[in-house]
Amino acid sequence: MMAIRTFVVIGALLTIFAGPAAAQSYPSRVIKLIVPFTPGSPNDVMARLLTQNLQTRLGQAIVVDNKPGGGTVIGTKAAAAAEPDGYTLLFISSALVIDPAMKGIAYDPFKEFAPVGTVTTTSWLVTVSPSLPVKTMPEFVAYTKAHPGTVNFAATQGTAAMLVAERFKQLSSADMLIVPYKGGAAALPDFLGGRIQVLLPTPSTTLPLIRDGKMRALMITSPERSTELPDVPTAREVGLPALTLEFWAGILAPVGTPHDVIGKLNAAINETLRSDETKANMSKLGFDAKIGSPQDFAKFVADETPRWTEIVKATGVRAE
């Protein structure tokens, strides 16, 4: 908890001692945005959508550097070790608060990063292959119990998706095998090929498949039904209120990055998220913009930490 409070204090101090010099000259060269996820994953899609307009506002190109592996640890460690000058940033998700509880990580996210700003929230979908003779959650659970050991549920190892999958299995009592994958994009071909029957994607990468009838959504973890998928019930509606969970993402900088540079980045991010073009594109992919200050992001992370820590304890999921 002391580390969490330190993170909040860092956010609160961002507007103090800020000088104009760094912000006036920043950015003067290409910015690298480390995305510790596989290309084509929801985080990667959102990062690239953001950078399309963000680089125009900053007047410099932003290069997305995918560094997947270790459940985001590899990319996160690389960002933490970067020069704190605003030219290396990290696009991170709920993994920031999950990693300390779930795995022995070689970095301290609350001491090695400064919050820049939140970007988005979205939800997970429990989706099944249309080859399964089920159309509702009760039918699905009943099917798994009638056919034990035959239903495979793919989830990305070492991430929030694995925790949600395990928690879903616990709370629903579905009889199925959870199969770990390095990334959601890697599991999709197996799903379409019939080797995997259940996926836990976000809407961003699966809306076309659902609309084309290649994937059937049984539940969404958002507090309310999605406007893009109005016929899909929420976790609360199917009797699993504890699975009302949201996936979120934001941008961090290595600790020590000048406060005025962080302030300029935050302002540009928020301006991008407010644009009609960005909002429309995000909506089509099932993302919701989450606008706020660095201090807001710091508080949000502090509030999310105990929630996900409890899920880690409940599921017993650990990753080395």
matplotlib code that plots the C-alpha trace (Angstrom):
import matplotlib.pyplot as plt

x = [0.0, 2.9, 4.0, 0.5, 0.4, 3.8, 2.3, -0.6, 1.7, 3.7, 0.6, -0.4, 3.0, 3.0, 1.7, 4.2, 7.7, 6.8, 9.1, 8.3, 11.7, 11.2, 7.7, 8.7, 11.2, 9.4, 9.1, 12.0, 12.3, 10.5, 8.6, 8.6, 5.5, 6.2, 3.2, 3.9, 1.3, 1.1, 0.3, -3.4, -4.4, -6.9, -4.2, -2.2, -5.3, -6.1, -2.5, -2.3, -5.7, -4.5, -1.1, -2.7, -4.1, -1.8, 1.3, -0.3, -1.0, 2.5, 4.1, 6.3, 6.0, 5.2, 6.5, 4.7, 7.2, 5.5, 7.4, 5.1, 6.1, 6.0, 2.5, 3.7, 6.8, 9.3, 8.0, 7.3, 10.9, 12.2, 10.2, 11.2, 14.9, 14.5, 15.8, 13.2, 13.0, 9.5, 10.7, 9.9, 6.5, 4.5, 1.0, -0.2, -3.4, -4.8, -1.5, 0.0, -2.0, -2.2, 1.5, 2.6, 0.0, 0.3, 4.0, 7.4, 8.3, 11.7, 10.3, 8.2, 5.4, 4.6, 8.1, 9.5, 6.8, 5.0, 1.3, 0.7, -3.0, -5.8, -6.9, -9.7, -11.9, -13.6, -15.0, -14.5, -16.9, -17.5, -17.8, -18.3, -18.0, -21.3, -20.6, -21.7, -25.5, -25.9, -27.3, -27.5, -25.2, -27.3, -27.3, -23.5, -22.9, -25.3, -23.5, -20.1, -21.3, -22.9, -19.7, -16.9, -13.4, -14.4, -14.7, -11.5, -11.4, -8.4, -7.0, -3.8, -1.4, -0.2, -2.8, -6.2, -7.9, -6.6, -7.9, -11.3, -11.4, -10.5, -13.0, -15.7, -15.0, -15.2, -18.4, -20.3, -19.3, -18.7, -16.8, -14.1, -10.3, -8.6, -5.8, -3.1, -2.0, 0.7, -1.8, -5.4, -4.4, -2.6, -5.8, -8.1, -7.0, -7.5, -10.9, -11.9, -10.4, -12.5, -9.7, -10.8, -14.5, -14.5, -12.7, -12.6, -11.9, -12.7, -15.2, -12.4, -11.1, -14.3, -17.2, -16.9, -16.7, -19.8, -21.7, -20.7, -21.9, -18.4, -18.5, -21.4, -21.3, -23.0, -22.0, -20.3, -18.5, -19.5, -21.9, -24.4, -25.2, -23.0, -24.7, -22.8, -24.0, -27.4, -28.6, -25.7, -26.6, -24.2, -22.6, -25.0, -28.0, -26.7, -26.3, -22.5, -22.3, -18.8, -17.6, -18.7, -15.1, -13.6, -10.4, -8.5, -5.4, -3.3, 0.1, 3.1, 6.5, 9.7, 9.9, 11.9, 10.4, 10.0, 6.7, 6.0, 6.6, 4.1, 1.7, 2.0, 1.5, -1.5, -3.1, -2.4, -3.9, -7.1, -7.4, -7.1, -9.7, -12.2, -12.0, -15.1, -12.9, -11.3, -14.5, -16.3, -13.4, -13.2, -17.0, -16.9, -14.3, -16.1, -13.8, -14.8, -12.5, -11.4, -10.2, -8.4, -5.3, -2.2, -3.4, -6.7, -4.8, -2.8, -5.9, -7.6, -4.7, -4.6, -8.4, -8.0, -5.1, -7.0, -9.8, -7.6, -5.4, -8.6, -9.3, -5.8, -6.3, -9.7, -8.4, -5.0, -3.5, 0.2, 2.7, 6.4]
y = [0.0, 2.4, 1.8, 2.6, 5.8, 6.7, 6.3, 8.6, 11.2, 11.1, 11.9, 14.7, 16.3, 16.5, 20.0, 21.2, 22.4, 22.3, 24.5, 25.6, 24.7, 21.0, 21.4, 24.2, 22.0, 18.7, 16.7, 17.3, 13.7, 10.5, 9.1, 5.3, 3.8, 0.4, -1.9, -5.1, -7.0, -9.0, -7.2, -7.3, -7.7, -5.2, -3.1, -3.0, -1.9, 0.8, 2.0, 2.4, 4.1, 6.6, 7.3, 8.1, 11.4, 11.9, 12.2, 15.0, 17.0, 16.5, 17.3, 14.2, 10.6, 8.0, 4.5, 1.5, -1.0, -4.3, -6.2, -9.1, -11.8, -12.7, -11.4, -7.8, -8.1, -7.9, -4.7, -3.1, -3.7, -2.2, 0.9, 1.2, 1.1, 3.8, 7.3, 9.5, 12.1, 11.6, 9.8, 6.3, 5.7, 2.6, 1.7, -0.5, -2.1, -3.8, -5.8, -2.9, -3.8, -7.5, -8.3, -7.5, -9.9, -12.7, -13.0, -12.4, -9.3, -7.7, -4.1, -2.1, -0.4, 2.0, 3.3, 3.0, 4.9, 8.2, 8.3, 10.2, 9.5, 7.0, 6.2, 3.8, 1.2, -1.7, -5.1, -8.8, -11.1, -14.8, -16.1, -19.6, -21.4, -21.6, -25.3, -25.6, -26.1, -23.3, -19.8, -18.8, -19.0, -21.6, -23.7, -23.4, -24.4, -27.3, -28.4, -28.4, -30.6, -33.0, -33.2, -33.0, -32.6, -31.6, -27.8, -25.8, -22.2, -20.1, -17.3, -15.3, -16.5, -14.1, -11.5, -10.2, -12.4, -15.5, -14.3, -13.5, -16.9, -18.7, -16.7, -17.4, -21.1, -20.9, -18.9, -20.5, -24.1, -24.8, -28.0, -27.0, -26.8, -23.4, -23.4, -20.8, -18.8, -16.2, -13.8, -13.5, -13.2, -16.6, -18.3, -17.0, -19.4, -22.4, -21.1, -20.7, -24.1, -25.8, -26.7, -24.1, -23.7, -20.6, -17.3, -14.3, -11.4, -7.7, -6.3, -4.5, -7.6, -9.7, -7.5, -8.5, -12.2, -12.0, -10.1, -12.6, -15.5, -17.0, -16.4, -16.3, -13.9, -15.2, -12.5, -9.2, -8.0, -4.4, -2.7, -2.1, -3.8, -2.7, -0.4, -2.4, -5.7, -4.9, -8.5, -9.7, -9.9, -8.5, -10.7, -9.4, -10.4, -14.0, -14.3, -13.6, -10.0, -10.5, -10.7, -7.1, -6.1, -3.6, -3.7, -0.5, 1.0, 4.1, 5.6, 5.7, 7.3, 6.3, 7.9, 11.1, 12.3, 16.1, 17.1, 19.6, 17.0, 14.7, 17.6, 18.3, 14.6, 14.4, 17.4, 16.0, 12.6, 14.2, 16.4, 13.3, 11.4, 14.3, 14.5, 13.3, 11.1, 9.3, 8.8, 7.4, 5.0, 3.9, 3.3, 1.1, -1.1, -1.2, 1.1, 4.0, 7.0, 7.6, 11.2, 12.5, 14.1, 12.2, 12.5, 10.9, 8.0, 7.6, 7.4, 5.1, 2.7, 2.8, 2.0, -0.9, -2.6, -4.2, -5.3, -7.3, -8.5, -10.2, -11.9, -13.2, -14.7, -16.1, -17.9, -18.9, -18.1, -17.5, -16.9, -17.0]
z = [0.0, 0.6, -3.0, -4.2, -2.2, -3.7, -7.2, -6.2, -4.8, -8.0, -9.9, -7.5, -7.8, -11.6, -11.7, -9.1, -10.0, -13.7, -15.9, -19.4, -21.0, -21.6, -22.9, -25.3, -27.1, -26.7, -28.9, -31.2, -32.5, -33.0, -29.9, -29.2, -27.7, -26.2, -26.4, -24.5, -26.4, -29.6, -32.9, -33.5, -29.8, -28.3, -26.7, -29.9, -31.9, -29.4, -29.2, -33.0, -33.2, -30.6, -32.2, -35.6, -34.3, -31.3, -33.5, -35.5, -32.4, -31.1, -34.5, -34.4, -35.5, -32.9, -33.6, -31.9, -30.7, -29.8, -27.1, -26.0, -23.7, -20.0, -19.7, -20.5, -18.2, -21.1, -22.6, -19.3, -18.1, -21.3, -20.8, -17.1, -18.2, -20.8, -20.6, -18.7, -21.4, -22.8, -26.0, -24.7, -23.3, -22.2, -23.3, -20.4, -19.3, -16.2, -16.1, -14.2, -11.1, -11.7, -12.2, -8.6, -7.2, -9.8, -10.6, -9.3, -11.4, -11.6, -11.6, -9.3, -11.4, -8.6, -8.2, -11.8, -13.7, -13.7, -14.8, -18.0, -18.6, -19.1, -22.6, -22.7, -21.1, -22.7, -21.6, -22.2, -24.1, -23.4, -26.9, -28.2, -31.5, -33.5, -33.7, -30.1, -29.8, -27.3, -27.5, -23.8, -20.8, -19.0, -22.1, -22.4, -18.7, -19.1, -22.3, -20.6, -17.8, -20.2, -22.2, -19.6, -20.9, -24.4, -24.2, -24.5, -23.3, -24.6, -22.5, -22.7, -20.0, -17.4, -18.1, -16.8, -19.4, -17.7, -14.4, -15.8, -17.5, -14.3, -12.3, -14.8, -14.6, -10.8, -10.6, -13.4, -12.5, -16.2, -16.9, -19.3, -19.8, -19.9, -22.5, -22.1, -25.1, -25.6, -27.1, -28.2, -31.8, -31.6, -30.3, -33.0, -35.8, -33.4, -32.5, -36.2, -36.9, -34.2, -31.8, -29.3, -28.5, -26.2, -26.3, -24.0, -26.5, -26.3, -28.8, -30.7, -32.4, -32.7, -33.7, -37.4, -36.6, -34.4, -37.0, -39.6, -37.5, -37.0, -33.2, -30.8, -27.8, -24.6, -22.1, -21.8, -18.6, -18.9, -16.3, -19.1, -22.4, -25.4, -28.0, -30.6, -29.2, -27.7, -27.6, -25.5, -21.8, -19.1, -16.5, -13.9, -16.1, -16.4, -12.6, -12.4, -11.0, -9.7, -13.3, -14.0, -14.9, -17.3, -19.2, -19.2, -20.7, -20.3, -20.9, -18.5, -18.7, -16.9, -13.5, -13.7, -17.0, -16.7, -15.3, -18.0, -20.7, -19.0, -18.9, -22.6, -23.4, -21.2, -22.9, -26.3, -25.4, -24.0, -27.0, -29.2, -27.2, -27.4, -31.2, -33.1, -35.4, -32.5, -30.6, -33.7, -34.4, -30.8, -30.7, -33.8, -32.0, -28.7, -26.8, -24.6, -24.1, -20.5, -20.2, -17.1, -15.6, -14.5, -11.0, -12.0, -13.5, -10.4, -8.2, -10.6, -10.5, -6.7, -6.6, -9.1, -7.3, -4.4, -6.6, -8.9, -6.0, -4.6, -7.9, -8.0, -4.5, -5.3, -8.5, -7.2, -10.6, -10.5, -13.3, -13.1]

ax = plt.figure().add_subplot(projection="3d")
ax.plot(x, y, z, "-o")
ax.set_aspect("equal")
plt.show()
